Every structure is written in C-alpha cells, then in structure tokens.
Amino acid sequence: MTERRTRRSQVRVEALAMFLESQRTKLGARGLAVTTRDGQLLAAAGRSPDRLARTASQIHEARTGTRKTMNVATWWLSAGGIEVVLASHGGRLSHDLGSGVKRILTSGC
C-alpha cells in the first residue's frame, strides 16, 4: 500500500489538525472544525475556529437565534468513545473527511 501522507504526527490533536487542513483545501472550505457535542473544540483548520465551533454546536442542537446557518454544514459521528460534530464553513463535507476523522480518533494516528 502506498503512503499518501507527506506529513504526519503521532500526537492525535496535531494529526487531526493536519488532516483537517488538507481536507479544507480539497473541499474549498473556509474552515473545518471537530468539536465535542457540547461544543469543545478538538481541532480545526482555517480562520475563526472558535466561532465555527460555537456555530456548529448551535446548528447541531437546533438552537434558536442561529443566523441562517452562516453557510455551515454539520455532521456528527461516534469515534474513539466520544461523539463529535464535524463542521464546515463553506457548507461542504465529504465521506473522506468523516472517515479520516474517525480513523484518527480511534487509532494511534
């Protein structure tokens, strides 16, 4: 099997951040974030990650007062014993993004 990654880290948070940056570029998104369901930011790529995490949490929980979703798409998945929310500012998510996040969170990277 051919190794596709040119950069890697054994530190889970760093690996997740590097993966999100590569996916952000592929998806043409302004930002990507992975948060816990209660809004704790685990890793992000792009500008204003804290704002994206807050908005994603509000959208995911369908709270009132969220400004017309700010062109943010969200998914949730269970990985590594926790439930996380994936958020994309730019409104695009992909199967590769979800699979990669799950792989990183459930393995040693």
C-alpha positions as CSV (number, residue, x, y, z in Angstrom):
1,M,0.0,0.0,0.0
2,T,1.3,3.5,-0.9
3,E,1.6,6.0,1.9
4,R,-0.3,9.2,0.8
5,R,0.5,11.4,3.7
6,T,3.7,13.5,3.4
7,R,3.3,15.0,6.9
8,R,2.2,13.0,9.9
9,S,2.1,13.2,13.7
10,Q,1.7,10.6,16.4
11,V,0.0,13.3,18.5
12,R,-3.7,12.8,17.9
13,V,-4.7,16.5,18.0
14,E,-1.8,17.5,15.6
15,A,-2.7,14.7,13.3
16,L,-6.3,15.8,13.2
17,A,-5.4,19.4,12.6
18,M,-3.1,18.4,9.7
19,F,-5.8,16.2,8.2
20,L,-8.4,19.0,8.5
21,E,-6.1,21.4,6.7
22,S,-5.6,19.0,3.8
23,Q,-9.4,18.4,3.6
24,R,-10.2,22.1,3.8
25,T,-8.1,22.7,0.7
26,K,-9.6,19.8,-1.1
27,L,-13.2,20.9,-0.3
28,G,-12.5,24.5,-0.9
29,A,-14.0,25.3,2.6
30,R,-13.2,28.4,4.6
31,G,-12.8,26.4,7.7
32,L,-13.3,22.9,9.2
33,A,-13.7,22.0,12.9
34,V,-14.1,18.9,15.0
35,T,-15.9,19.5,18.3
36,T,-17.5,17.5,21.0
37,R,-21.3,17.6,21.1
38,D,-21.2,20.1,23.9
39,G,-19.0,22.5,21.7
40,Q,-15.5,21.8,23.0
41,L,-13.1,22.4,20.0
42,L,-10.8,19.4,19.4
43,A,-9.1,20.6,16.2
44,A,-9.7,23.0,13.4
45,A,-8.3,24.4,10.2
46,G,-9.0,27.9,8.7
47,R,-10.0,31.2,10.3
48,S,-12.1,31.7,13.4
49,P,-12.2,28.1,14.6
50,D,-13.9,29.1,17.9
51,R,-16.7,30.9,16.1
52,L,-17.1,27.9,13.8
53,A,-17.3,25.5,16.8
54,R,-19.9,27.7,18.5
55,T,-22.0,28.0,15.4
56,A,-21.7,24.2,14.7
57,S,-22.9,23.4,18.2
58,Q,-25.9,25.8,17.8
59,I,-26.8,24.4,14.4
60,H,-26.3,20.8,15.6
61,E,-28.5,21.3,18.6
62,A,-31.0,23.4,16.5
63,R,-30.9,26.3,18.9
64,T,-32.9,29.4,18.0
65,G,-31.0,32.5,17.2
66,T,-28.5,30.9,14.8
67,R,-28.0,33.3,12.0
68,K,-29.3,31.4,8.9
69,T,-26.5,28.8,9.4
70,M,-23.7,31.1,8.1
71,N,-23.2,28.6,5.3
72,V,-22.1,26.0,7.8
73,A,-22.7,22.3,7.3
74,T,-22.5,19.8,10.2
75,W,-22.4,16.0,10.8
76,W,-22.0,14.1,13.9
77,L,-20.3,10.8,14.4
78,S,-19.1,8.5,17.1
79,A,-15.4,7.8,17.2
80,G,-12.9,6.8,19.9
81,G,-15.6,6.5,22.5
82,I,-16.9,10.1,22.1
83,E,-19.5,11.7,19.8
84,V,-18.1,14.6,17.8
85,V,-19.5,17.2,15.4
86,L,-17.8,17.9,12.1
87,A,-18.4,21.4,10.8
88,S,-17.5,23.0,7.5
89,H,-17.7,26.8,6.9
90,G,-18.4,26.8,3.3
91,G,-21.0,24.2,3.6
92,R,-19.1,21.2,2.2
93,L,-18.4,17.9,3.9
94,S,-17.2,14.6,2.4
95,H,-17.1,10.9,3.2
96,D,-13.3,11.1,3.2
97,L,-13.4,13.8,5.9
98,G,-15.7,11.7,8.1
99,S,-13.7,8.5,7.6
100,G,-10.4,10.3,8.3
101,V,-11.6,11.9,11.5
102,K,-12.9,8.6,12.7
103,R,-9.6,6.8,11.8
104,I,-7.5,9.4,13.7
105,L,-9.8,9.4,16.7
106,T,-9.9,5.6,17.0
107,S,-6.3,4.7,16.3
108,G,-2.9,5.7,17.3
109,C,-2.9,8.0,14.2
